[in-house]
Amino acid sequence: MLLNTYEAAATLLLGVDAFRNERMAVSSRRRVLRGVAVVGSTAINDCAVDIYIEDFYVGRFRNSRAGAAVQVVTNEDIYPVGPHFIPAGSKLTAIIGVAVVANPLIIQLH
């Protein structure tokens, strides 16, 4: 797993970078993005996250599972992408495109 974030809905407003406080959003090592998982919020597909590698748009991802105590199920929730190569020092961002209604949101990059 490249990055995992768990954040409350109250702080994930429209246009906010969900990875703004994540230490692994930038790494001195080369990485490869192969999958994205988004779970949480109130209902399935009620929020969306735009994933970027620097200014390269990876895609918009909606939550595939809902609830307050939900976890990522590896063989069901990870949407395959790429492979997208991430150069050393490049920043990963997850911009909230459709705001989270309630409950925490978990975003994982694999």
Protein Blocks (a to p, Z undefined) as FASTA:
>chain_A
ZZdcdddfklmcghiafklmgmklpccbdcddfbdcdeejjbghiaccdddehjacfbdc
ddfbecjkbccdfklmpccehjddddehiacddddfbdcfbhcdddddZZ
